[in-house]
Amino acid sequence: MSELTYYDLRRANSMSPSLPIQVAKELGRRIVAGTYTAGTLIDDENKLSERFQVSRVVIRDAVKILVGKGLLDVRRGIGTRVKSRDNWSLLDDDVLAWHLSAPLNPEFLTQLMEFRLAFEPKAASVAAERATDEDIIKIKEALCEMENSVSDIDKFVIADAHFHSAILKASHNELFISMECIIFSALLVSIKVTNQTAESNLASIPFHAEVLDAIANKDSKKAQSLTENLLYDAKSKLQALMVNK
């Protein structure tokens, strides 16, 4: 799965990005991938301008974008240094998307799953209390999308993302809804680990259907418990697979 899938899920602007944004993305991908390691200096403006065949102004603007995301630090007389991961804006859409172009980072994937466990079960519980008929229809449509794409790994993952996103939206809590980026990133990154089959995809459908039923029946405790179990199971399977990578 490419980072474009992430942007599509997030309904990002599809217009051609400006030159500074294009350069920022190329540098950002390299930083997230570890080509430029924390604490090291990247090339100066002249070298970057020559490499990307753009003006120094474009390079300067691209660097400003990455400074804003916490990836770079500019010091006069020293240069532009890569900052450590604990300074990055990890919930930034670009930073999350760039992880899809980078080699698998097992620690980051584990953290994504832990984060999902921290908010999704509660969001499902709230959704069970607040979901409208239209919300239930959206969740059902996503489940049908999953059922219809069990043999297509990429489409199934996208459908799975739509299912969990629909539950967040059904909570009618803006903060829960804003966390769909974590779901999208976790599901798309996990494809680097899992060897999904039509059989395994089909086997997961009943567990998602149980979550839907609990929300539709306004059983908040059951919705929370089932979502928690679903995520714990996914996390344990991913960890087992990563050990064997």
Secondary structure by P-SEA (a helix, b strand, c coil): ccaaaaaaaaccccccccaaaaaaaaaaaaaaacccccccccccaaaaaaaacccaaaaaaaaaaaaaaccccccccccbbbbcccccccccaaaaaaaaaccccaaaaaaaaaaaaacaaaaaaaaaacccaaaaaaaaaaaaaaaaccccaaaaaaaaaaaaaaaaaaaccaaaaaaaaaaaaaaaaacccccccaaaaaaaaaaaaaaaaaaaacaaaaaaaaaaaaaaaaaaaaaaaaaac
